[in-house]
């Protein structure tokens, strides 16, 4: 992980972008008033987003299982779909 100030990034953006993509490096851009940002590769970003979606989905399943265990489930008849001939 690299921490670089805004001026350095501005003057060497290509090098830091290459580090993020080619070396899988995380670059923290430090700015005034703690308004820092992070540069990561698109692949790493997509992995993070996929992990977040999976965590949300698993949490939803856990909540559903807890509701079922607490007797808050509902039973429904299956809907039969007629096949077109």
C-alpha positions in Angstrom: 0.0 0.0 0.0 1.3 3.4 -1.0 0.3 6.8 0.5 1.1 9.7 -1.8 0.1 13.3 -1.6 -2.1 14.9 -4.3 0.7 16.9 -5.9 2.8 13.8 -6.4 -0.1 11.9 -7.9 -0.9 14.8 -10.3 2.7 14.9 -11.5 3.1 11.1 -11.8 -0.4 9.8 -12.4 0.5 7.3 -15.1 3.2 5.6 -12.9 0.7 5.2 -10.0 -2.0 3.9 -12.3 0.4 1.4 -13.6 1.4 0.4 -10.1 -2.3 -0.2 -9.3 -3.0 -2.3 -12.4 0.3 -4.0 -13.1 1.5 -4.6 -9.5 -2.0 -4.8 -7.8 -0.9 -1.9 -5.6 -3.3 0.2 -3.5 -2.5 3.9 -3.7 -3.9 6.2 -1.1 -4.0 9.8 -2.3 -3.7 12.1 0.7 -5.5 15.4 0.5 -6.3 18.4 2.7 -8.9 18.1 5.4 -8.7 14.3 5.4 -10.5 14.0 2.0 -8.4 11.1 1.0 -9.1 8.8 -1.9 -7.9 5.4 -3.0 -6.7 4.2 -6.4 -7.1 0.5 -7.1 -7.4 -1.6 -10.3 -10.8 -2.3 -11.8 -10.2 -6.0 -11.1 -9.7 -5.3 -7.4 -12.7 -3.0 -7.3 -14.9 -5.7 -8.9 -13.7 -8.3 -6.4 -14.5 -5.9 -3.5 -18.0 -5.2 -4.9 -18.7 -8.9 -5.5 -17.6 -9.7 -1.9 -19.9 -6.9 -0.6 -22.9 -8.2 -2.6 -22.2 -11.8 -1.4 -22.1 -10.6 2.2 -25.4 -8.7 1.8 -27.0 -11.8 0.2 -25.7 -14.1 3.0 -27.0 -11.7 5.6 -30.4 -11.7 3.9 -30.5 -15.5 4.0 -29.4 -15.5 7.7 -32.3 -13.1 8.5 -34.7 -15.3 6.7 -33.5 -18.4 8.6 -33.9 -16.5 11.9 -37.4 -15.5 11.0 -38.3 -19.2 10.1 -36.8 -20.4 13.4 -38.9 -17.8 15.2 -42.0 -19.1 13.6 -42.5 -16.1 11.3 -42.6 -18.1 8.1 -45.6 -18.4 5.8 -46.6 -21.4 3.8 -48.0 -21.0 0.2 -49.3 -23.3 -2.4 -47.2 -23.7 -5.5 -48.6 -22.1 -8.6 -49.0 -24.5 -11.5 -48.1 -23.0 -14.9 -50.0 -24.5 -17.8 -47.8 -25.5 -20.7 -48.9 -24.1 -24.1 -49.3 -26.8 -26.7 
